[in-house]
């Protein structure tokens, strides 16, 4: 399951579903709310796949580091398509 809503990602991972959280320019700070939603929904379940759909920035490289340090426990997928605004 793919979702851009971090709360929905936590809820579905609690139910045992395989969840991919999609980071976009609109929700780029949502990832920092994961602990809050885990407490709210009383779960320690986690989603293991993060799909990154924005320009590479510091957050991307931090997540890439986590991916490498955990030996692939967490998967980071980069799906960014440059728009005309990126070249102006």
C-alpha positions as CSV (number, residue, x, y, z in Angstrom):
1,X,0.0,0.0,0.0
2,X,1.3,3.5,-0.9
3,X,0.2,6.5,1.1
4,X,1.2,10.2,1.4
5,X,-0.5,10.4,4.8
6,X,1.8,9.4,7.6
7,X,-1.0,8.7,10.1
8,X,-2.6,6.3,7.6
9,X,0.8,4.6,7.1
10,X,1.1,4.0,10.9
11,X,-2.5,2.7,11.1
12,X,-2.1,0.3,8.2
13,X,1.3,-0.9,9.4
14,X,-0.3,-1.6,12.8
15,X,-2.8,-3.9,11.0
16,X,0.2,-5.8,9.5
17,X,0.0,-4.4,6.0
18,X,3.1,-3.7,3.9
19,X,3.1,0.1,3.7
20,X,5.2,2.5,1.6
21,X,5.2,6.1,2.8
22,X,5.5,8.6,-0.1
23,X,7.3,11.9,0.7
24,X,6.3,14.8,-1.6
25,X,7.0,18.5,-1.4
26,X,3.7,19.0,0.3
27,X,4.2,16.5,3.2
28,X,8.0,16.6,3.6
29,X,7.8,17.3,7.3
30,X,5.2,14.5,8.0
31,X,7.9,11.9,8.6
32,X,8.9,13.7,11.8
33,X,5.4,13.0,13.2
34,X,5.8,9.2,13.1
35,X,6.6,8.9,16.8
36,X,3.5,11.0,17.7
37,X,1.2,8.8,15.6
38,X,2.8,5.6,17.0
39,X,1.9,6.8,20.5
40,X,-1.5,8.0,19.5
41,X,-2.4,4.6,17.9
42,X,-0.5,2.6,20.5
43,X,1.8,0.7,18.1
44,X,5.4,0.1,17.5
45,X,4.7,-1.3,14.0
46,X,6.7,0.5,11.3
47,X,6.7,1.0,7.6
48,X,9.9,0.0,6.0
49,X,9.7,1.6,2.6
50,X,9.9,5.3,2.0
51,X,9.3,6.6,-1.5
52,X,10.9,10.0,-2.1
53,X,9.2,12.2,-4.7
54,X,11.0,15.6,-4.4
55,X,14.4,17.0,-5.0
56,X,17.2,15.4,-3.1
57,X,17.9,17.4,0.0
58,X,19.3,16.9,3.5
59,X,16.4,14.7,4.5
60,X,17.0,12.4,1.5
61,X,20.6,12.0,2.5
62,X,19.7,11.3,6.1
63,X,17.3,8.6,5.0
64,X,19.9,7.2,2.6
65,X,22.3,6.9,5.5
66,X,19.7,5.1,7.6
67,X,19.1,2.7,4.7
68,X,22.8,2.0,4.5
69,X,23.4,1.6,8.2
70,X,20.5,-0.8,8.6
71,X,21.8,-3.0,5.8
72,X,18.5,-2.6,3.8
73,X,16.1,-3.1,6.7
74,X,14.5,0.2,5.5
75,X,14.1,0.8,1.8
76,X,14.4,4.2,0.2
77,X,13.1,4.6,-3.3
78,X,13.7,7.7,-5.3
79,X,11.0,8.6,-7.9
80,X,11.4,12.3,-8.5
81,X,10.6,13.6,-12.0
82,X,12.0,17.1,-12.6
83,X,9.5,19.7,-13.6
84,X,9.9,22.9,-15.7
85,X,10.1,24.9,-12.5
86,X,13.3,23.1,-11.5
87,X,15.2,24.5,-14.5
88,X,14.1,28.1,-14.2
